[in-house]
Amino acid sequence: MSGTGGKIESRSGVNAMQIARQRRGGISKQLMECSREQARMRQKICEALKHGPMTVPEIQSATGIPADRIFWYLMAWKKYGKILEGEQCEDYFKYSLAKDQGK
């Protein structure tokens, strides 16, 4: 095996990860559906925030996603600078997409 461009390939040119996936039976349908559902939730939250800063309850009303899940995504995105925490409105902060995230 030799390393080229960060990928490990066997002598036949097949990626070692492809071999491992084949031996394990590939990615399960359950894992694929979970990943798709997370992508849908992220997309809905981003679409809602494109209209301007919103609180968690406002995002929940706009998307139908449970507040605990929204909060989980927002805190992860905040950690990585994808959203900004703005002014406090009653008991909740307003969140908005970082400038480069709204594109």
C-alpha positions in Angstrom: 0.0 0.0 0.0 1.2 3.5 -0.8 -0.1 6.8 0.3 -0.9 9.3 -2.4 -2.7 12.5 -1.8 -3.8 11.5 1.7 -5.5 8.3 0.4 -4.4 4.8 1.1 -4.7 2.6 -1.9 -3.9 -1.1 -2.4 -1.7 -2.3 -5.2 -4.8 -2.8 -7.4 -5.8 0.9 -6.9 -8.8 0.2 -4.8 -9.2 2.6 -1.8 -8.8 0.8 1.5 -11.9 2.5 2.8 -14.0 1.1 0.0 -12.7 -2.4 0.9 -13.5 -1.9 4.5 -17.0 -0.7 3.7 -17.6 -3.7 1.4 -16.5 -6.1 4.1 -18.8 -4.5 6.7 -21.8 -4.5 4.3 -21.7 -0.8 3.4 -23.5 2.0 5.2 -26.7 0.9 6.9 -30.0 2.3 5.7 -30.7 3.6 9.2 -27.5 5.6 9.3 -28.2 7.0 5.8 -31.7 8.1 6.8 -30.4 9.7 10.0 -27.8 11.6 8.0 -30.5 12.8 5.5 -32.8 13.9 8.3 -30.0 15.9 9.9 -29.3 17.6 6.6 -33.0 18.4 6.1 -33.1 20.0 9.6 -29.9 22.0 9.0 -31.4 23.3 5.7 -34.7 24.3 7.3 -32.9 26.2 10.1 -30.6 28.0 7.6 -33.6 28.9 5.4 -35.4 30.4 8.3 -32.4 32.4 9.4 -31.9 33.8 5.9 -35.0 36.0 6.6 -33.2 37.7 9.5 -32.3 37.1 13.2 -34.7 34.8 15.1 -35.1 33.3 18.5 -35.4 29.5 19.1 -39.2 29.7 19.4 -39.4 31.7 16.2 -37.3 29.1 14.4 -39.4 26.4 15.8 -42.6 28.0 14.5 -41.0 28.5 11.1 -39.6 25.0 10.7 -41.6 22.7 12.9 -38.4 21.3 14.4 -38.4 20.7 18.1 -36.7 23.5 20.1 -34.1 21.1 21.7 -32.9 20.0 18.3 -32.7 23.6 17.1 -30.8 24.7 20.2 -28.3 21.7 19.7 -27.6 22.8 16.1 -27.3 26.5 17.0 -24.8 25.8 19.8 -22.7 23.7 17.5 -22.8 26.3 14.8 -22.0 29.1 17.3 -18.9 27.1 18.4 -17.6 27.1 14.8 -18.6 30.7 13.9 -21.4 29.8 11.5 -24.0 31.8 13.4 -24.0 34.9 15.6 -25.8 35.4 18.9 -27.4 38.8 18.8 -29.6 40.8 21.2 -31.7 39.2 23.8 -35.5 39.3 23.2 -37.3 38.4 26.5 -35.8 35.1 27.6 -34.2 34.2 24.3 -31.3 35.4 22.2 -31.8 36.1 18.5 -29.5 34.1 16.2 -28.4 35.0 12.7 -26.2 33.4 10.1 -22.6 34.7 9.9 -22.1 36.8 6.8 -20.4 34.1 4.8 -23.0 31.5 5.8 -26.0 33.2 4.1 -24.8 32.5 0.6 
